[in-house]
C-alpha cells in the first residue's frame, strides 16, 4: 500500500476509506459485508478511516467503533470525524457533541478532527459558537491530534478560511471534472500554495465519474479495457502534488479490491493518460445537455419555480447517470415545482443562454421527476 509522510510528520496510507457509503440491508448498515471491507482494507495497509456525526443516519461512528476501533490495535489506524456545528448549537455547546463522539467511537482521542462543511460564513458561525477556541483546547489536551476542516463553499472563501486559523490539514472536493468545469483548480492552489496538507473527498464525484455517460466511458475503456472507469479519476487525484490522502467512499468488496490494487503502489498518470482524460472531458462537453449555467437569472420567475435546480438535476442525470436529485425534486421543492409554470416568459427574457425554458421545464418535470 502506497504511504506518505505528511507535512505534519504523520505517515498515512494514500488511500483512505470514507465511511459514508457502506453497504446496507433493509435501510441499515450491513455489518457482515462492511466488516469484510474493513478487514480487507486493514490487511492491505489502509490506515485512514473517515466518518462523521451524520453519516448513515448517525450510525457511521458507531460502526467505526464496532468494526474497526474495538477490533484492531489503536496504533494501527487513524480515525477522522467531524464537528456538526448546527448540532453543537442545538445541544448548547461544542463540548457536548465532542464528548458524545468520543463515547460513540469508544476512544480517548481522535486523530483527525474536522469542522464539518465549512465556508467563510460557516467559519464565522464556528467562532460565534466558540468551536474554534474549544477545539484548539481539545488539541492542547491531546484529545485531538490534528485539527482541520472540510470545505463546502465557493473557492474565493477558501483562502480566507485557511488564513483565519492555524490548521493542520484541510479536506476539499477535487476531481478532474470539477478541475476543468468547476472550481477545483482554485481550491487546490489555495491549499497547496499555503503548504496545508490536503485530504481529497469526492475524487469520483460521488460515483458520477464511474457511472458517467456511455460516450465518456468508452473513451476510458478504449484506452485501457482492463482498468475500471473509477480508477482514472482516483489516479488523477493521486497524481496531484501535495495531495496526501485520497478518500474513497467504497460500497462493496469489489470496489475495495480495485482501489487496493490501484494504490499498491499508486502509479501516477502518464502524459498519454492525461490526454485520455482530456478526450473524456471533450465528450462531457459534447453531451446533449440543457445549456443552463446556473446563473439564476431565472429566479425572477413570478411563480418562484426552482428552474436551475431542475435543469441541474437533469444535466447530472445525463452526465453521471444519477437520478438522485431529480427523484427528490418533488419532495425538496414542493412550493417551487415546474407544474406551476404559467408560460409568462419572464424567465426566458432573463436567460443569457436563450434557453426555451417554458418548454424544457415541462419536458424534464413530466418525464424525469
N, C-alpha and C positions, 0 to 999 in steps of 0.2 A: 504494500500500500504506500503510495506516494505521501510523504510527510514534509512539513515545512516548519522551520523555526521562525515564528512570528517576530515582529519588531518589539513585542513585549517580552520576548525571551522564551515564550511557551512553544513547545513542539507539538504540532497537531496534525491530524490526517487532512489532506487536501479535500477529501470528500467528507461532507457532513450529512447526517441523517436528520431530515425535518419530520417531526412527529405530528404533522397536521393532516396527512392524507393516508392514515393507516387503514388496512382492510377492515371492513365492518361486516357484521352479520346481524340482521334484524335491528339495524339502527345503532348498534353498539360496537365498540372495538372488538374485533375477532382476535382474542388473546393468543390462541394457538398459532394462527398464521403470522400474527405480528411478532410474537416471541421468536418464531423461526427466523424472521427477518433480522431481528436484533442479534440473535446468536450467530447468524451468518456474517453480519457486519463486524461484530466483535472479533470473530475468528480471523477475519481478513485484515484486522488492524485499524478499523474505523474508530476514531476516538471522540468525535464531536457530535453531540445529540442536542437538537434544538426543539424546545417545546414552548408553550405559552399558556397563560391563565385560561384563555377562551377556547383553545383547540379541542376539537371533538366534544363540544358542549361542556367544556370544563373538566374533561376526564383524561386529557393527554398527560398532564403532570402526574396523575395517579398511575397511569400506565407506565410512565418512565420509572417511577418508584418500583413497581411490581416486576416489570420485565427487565430492567437494567440495573437500577441502583441497589436493589436488595439481592441481586443475583451475581454481581461482579464486584471485585475489589474497587474501592473508591478511587484509587490512584490510576486505574486502568482506562478511565474515560473522563471527559469533561461534559458538564451539563449546562445548557443555556436556557434561561427562561426570561420572562418579560413582565414589567410592571404595567398593569392596565390602569391608566390614570383616572379614567371615569369611575371605575370601581373603587379606586382609592378615595375619591371624593365621596362616593356614596357610603363607604364604610366609615368615614370620619377621619382617616389618616392613612398615609402610605404604609406605616408600620403594621397596621392590622393585616393588610394584604400580604406584605412581605413575609411576616411570620406565618401566615396561613400557607404560603407557598413552601416555606421551609418544612412545615409539618407534612403537607401533602406529598412532597418529594421525598421526605424521610432523610433529610441532610442537615448538617450543621452549617454548611456554606454552599454558595452557588458559584460555579466557576466564571460563567459569563452572564451578567445580568444586564438587561436592556430596558430602557424606557420604550414602550411599545407604540409604534405608529406615529412617530414624531415629525412634525414640520415646524416652522418658526412659531406659529400660533400654539402648537402643541407644547413646545418647549417653554413658552411664556406661561402656559397653563400649569406645567410641571413646577415652575418656580413659584407660582401663586399657591400651589398646594404644599410647597416645601419639600417636594420629592427630590429635587437636586441636592439639597442640604442633607436630607435624611439618608439618601443612598450613598452619598460621599462618606457619611459617618459609618454606614454599614461596611463600606470598603476599608476604612481605617480600622474597624474592629475585626476584620478578617472574615466577615460573613459574605462578602462579595470579593472575588479575586480580581475581576476585570469588569469595568463599568462602561457600557456603551448605549446605543440606541438603534432601533430600526426606523428607517426613514420612509415616510409616505407623504410626498408633497412635491411642489414644483421645484425644479433644480435650483432656481435662484435662492430658495430658502436654505439649501444645504450648507453653503459656506457660512451663513450666519449662525446656524446651529453648531457647526464644527468649531467656530471661533469663540463661542459663548461659554464653553466649559472645557474642563480637562478630561477628554475622552480617551479611553484605552482602545476602542475599536468602534466601527460603525457597520451597520448592515443595510445594504441598498439592493434594489432590483436592477439587475444587469442581464441583458441577453442581446444577441446580435440584431433582433428585430427592433427593440427599443433604442439601441445604439444608432441605428440608421433612421428610423422613423419617429423616434421619441426623444427623450432627454437623457438616455443612458450615458452617452459620452460626457455630458456636462457633470453628471453625478460622479462618474468615475474620476474625472480630472479634479474635481473639488476635493475629494478624499485623498487621492494619490499624491497630489501636489503638496498636501499638508502632512504626508507621511503617516496617515492614520491607517492602521491595519483594517483590511476590508474582508467582510464576510458577505457573500453574494447570495441573495434569495431570488427565486423565480428565474433560474437560468434557462428553464424550458417554458417559461411564461405560463405556469400552471398547467403544463401538459400541452399547451397550444402549439408549441413548436415540434411536438411529436405527432399530434393528430391533425396537422395542417392540411391544407387543400391538396388533393392528389397531384396537381401540376407542380406544386412545390416539392412534395415528397419525391416525385420522380427524378428531380434534379439530384437529390441525395442518393437514391437507390441506384441510379445510373452510374454515379461516380464511384460508389462502393456498395455493392449489393449485400455484403457481409455485415456492414455497420448499421446499427439502429439509427433512425432519424434523430432520436433524442441525443445520441452521442455527439453529433455535430454541434449542438447547442452547448452541451456541457464542456466539451473540449475547447470551444471558442472562449467561454468564460475563463476556464482554467489556464488558457494561454495568455491572458492579460497579466502584465507585470503588476505586482502589488496585490493581487487577489490571493489571499491566504487560504480561505475556506470556501468551497462551493457547496451550498446546501441543495439537496435533492429530496423532495417530498415523495419518497418511494411508497408505492401502494401494494406491491406484490413481490414475491421472491424472484420473479423473472427480471424485474427492474433492478432489484438488489444485485443479482449476479452480473447483469450488464454493466452497472455502474462500478462494481468492484473491478471487473476486468478492464474497464476504461481508465481507472486510476491506479493500476498496478503494473507499471507506473503510468502516470499521465503522459501521453505523447502530445506535445504542442502541435498546433496546426502548421502545415507547410504552406508555402506560397500557392501551390496548386490547390490546396484545400480551401484556403481563403477565397480563391477565385470561384470555387463551387458555391460557397455561401453568398458571394456577390451575385451569382446567377440565380440563386434561390430568391434573393431579395428582389431581383428583377421580375421574377414570376409573381411574387407577392403584389408588386405594383401593377401588374397586368390583370389582376383578378377583377371580375365584374362586380365591383363594389358600388354602393351609393356614395357619391363624392362628397360626403359630409366631413368637414374638418373639425367639427365640434366647436365652432367659433361662438355658438349660442346666440347669434343674432335672431334666430327664430324664437327666442324666448319672449319676443314681442307678441307672440300669439295671444289673442284675447281670451282663448279658452284654456290657456296655461298648459297646453299639451307638451309632454316631455319628448319633443321631436328628436333632439340629438341623442337621447338615451336609447330610443327605439332604433334609430339608424346605426348607432354604435354597436348595439347588440347584434343587429343583422350582419354588419360587416365582420364582427368577430366570428359569427357562425360560418361565414364564407371562408375567412382566413384560417381559422383554427378548429373548425368542426365543433365549436362549443355552442350549444343552445341554452346554456345555463342562464344567462341574463334574460334572453327572450322568454324563457319558461317562467321567470319570476316577474317579468314586466307588469303583468296584470295585477299581481299582488302588491308590488312595491309602489306602483304609480297609479293607484286606484282613482285618484282625483285628476289625473293628468293623462288619461288614455286617449289614443288616436280616434276612438269612436265618437269623440266629442267634436271632431272637426266639422266646421260649418262652411268650408270652402270659401272663406273670405279673402284668401290670397295675401294676407299681411305677411305671413312667413316667407312666401315666395318673393315678395317685393324686397324683403330684407336680406335674402340669402345671397352672399357673394359668389357662390358656386353655380347659381342659376338652376338649382335642383327643382324639378316639378314635385314639390313637397306634397301637395294635396293628393296627388296620385300615388306617390310612393308610400306615404304613411298608411293608407288604406290597404295597399297590397301587402306590406310587411305585417301589419297588425292582424289582418284577417287570415293570412296564410302561415305565419310563423310563430305567433304567440298563443 
